[in-house]
Amino acid sequence: MKKSVEEDVFIPLYPKSAVKDKSSPCSKFQERRFWSAVKLLSNILLWDGIVPEDTVCDLGLSKLLNCYLLLNLLNTPPGPDNTEKCSKVVSCFPQRWFRDLKSESTLPQLTNFSQHLLQ
């Protein structure tokens, strides 16, 4: 899993003018890479309960979500596309991570993502 995150994940950041047109090659490539990374996130988080939780959190949240996916989300204009992407990312999280959290709190690795959702 570590090798996949470190070597296989690549989400290019293009200027907004290059991805404004959703049918442009840059936009299509960026979208494919984003969704590929979301699929990897989902697969990594499925290992929760089998692989130590700190390993799953480090690879899935600290590295994949915060280093790759969040950067793309922050550069996606607010609207239906961003909402769909955020929703899919949230659906990857194991529900048990949130059972014992107090109201208006989150996992430390999800702080930046939570801030993005609030905005």
KEVO-97220 format. One record per residue (C-alpha): residue number from 1; residue in three letters; z, y, x. Coordinates in pm, whole numbers, padded with zeros to 5 digits. Layout:
# residues N
NUM;ala;Z;Y;X
...
//
This chain:
# residues 119
1;met;00000;00000;00000
2;lys;00088;00237;00282
3;lys;-00248;00178;00448
4;ser;-00432;00250;00121
5;val;-00248;00578;00071
6;glu;-00296;00689;00431
7;glu;-00655;00574;00485
8;asp;-00830;00535;00150
9;val;-00723;00842;-00045
10;phe;-00949;01143;-00008
11;ile;-00980;01417;-00267
12;pro;-01194;01703;-00139
13;leu;-01114;02058;-00234
14;tyr;-01425;02260;-00301
15;pro;-01449;02629;-00383
16;lys;-01414;02694;-00755
17;ser;-01777;02806;-00766
18;ala;-01886;02460;-00646
19;val;-01692;02271;-00915
20;lys;-01724;02518;-01201
21;asp;-02027;02326;-01328
22;lys;-01889;01984;-01429
23;ser;-02229;01826;-01372
24;ser;-02253;01940;-01008
25;pro;-02236;01670;-00738
26;cys;-01924;01831;-00588
27;ser;-01742;01831;-00920
28;lys;-01839;01473;-01000
29;phe;-01734;01348;-00658
30;gln;-01401;01532;-00673
31;glu;-01330;01390;-01019
32;arg;-01413;01033;-00912
33;arg;-01182;01063;-00612
34;phe;-00903;01209;-00827
35;trp;-00921;00927;-01081
36;ser;-00936;00670;-00803
37;ala;-00613;00814;-00662
38;val;-00451;00806;-01008
39;lys;-00543;00438;-01035
40;leu;-00383;00376;-00696
41;leu;-00071;00565;-00810
42;ser;-00053;00344;-01118
43;asn;-00091;00029;-00908
44;ile;00177;00138;-00660
45;leu;00424;00227;-00935
46;leu;00370;-00114;-01097
47;trp;00551;-00257;-00793
48;asp;00872;-00083;-00905
49;gly;01145;-00345;-00932
50;ile;00964;-00578;-00689
51;val;00936;-00356;-00382
52;pro;01239;-00139;-00294
53;glu;01245;00173;-00511
54;asp;01265;00410;-00214
55;thr;00940;00262;-00077
56;val;00765;00294;-00413
57;cys;00888;00653;-00454
58;asp;00790;00749;-00102
59;leu;00437;00611;-00126
60;gly;00368;00691;-00490
61;leu;00545;01021;-00537
62;ser;00611;01185;-00202
63;lys;00279;01096;-00045
64;leu;00022;01026;-00316
65;leu;00135;01254;-00598
66;asn;00270;01545;-00395
67;cys;00016;01542;-00112
68;tyr;-00305;01459;-00296
69;leu;-00291;01461;-00674
70;leu;-00079;01770;-00721
71;leu;-00308;01976;-00501
72;asn;-00600;01884;-00724
73;leu;-00399;01955;-01040
74;leu;-00301;02298;-00910
75;asn;-00668;02378;-00853
76;thr;-00778;02255;-01196
77;pro;-00789;02544;-01445
78;pro;-00541;02523;-01735
79;gly;-00693;02350;-02033
80;pro;-00785;02010;-02171
81;asp;-00897;01865;-01834
82;asn;-00570;01955;-01666
83;thr;-00368;01828;-01962
84;glu;-00553;01496;-01958
85;lys;-00496;01455;-01585
86;cys;-00125;01537;-01611
87;ser;-00083;01304;-01907
88;lys;-00240;01016;-01718
89;val;-00019;01079;-01415
90;val;00293;01086;-01636
91;ser;00192;00760;-01802
92;cys;00209;00590;-01460
93;phe;00582;00659;-01414
94;pro;00823;00371;-01486
95;gln;01034;00470;-01788
96;arg;01352;00333;-01632
97;trp;01344;00615;-01374
98;phe;01430;00862;-01649
99;arg;01693;00674;-01851
100;asp;02001;00805;-01672
101;leu;01881;01157;-01595
102;lys;02065;01446;-01749
103;ser;01881;01687;-01977
104;glu;01648;01927;-01795
105;ser;01665;01733;-01468
106;thr;01413;01517;-01287
107;leu;01372;01305;-00977
108;pro;01365;01519;-00661
109;gln;01013;01395;-00577
110;leu;00890;01518;-00916
111;thr;01019;01875;-00886
112;asn;00682;02030;-00794
113;phe;00497;01829;-01057
114;ser;00756;01931;-01318
115;gln;00709;02295;-01223
116;his;00334;02256;-01271
117;leu;00389;02104;-01615
118;leu;00618;02389;-01714
119;gln;00357;02646;-01615
//
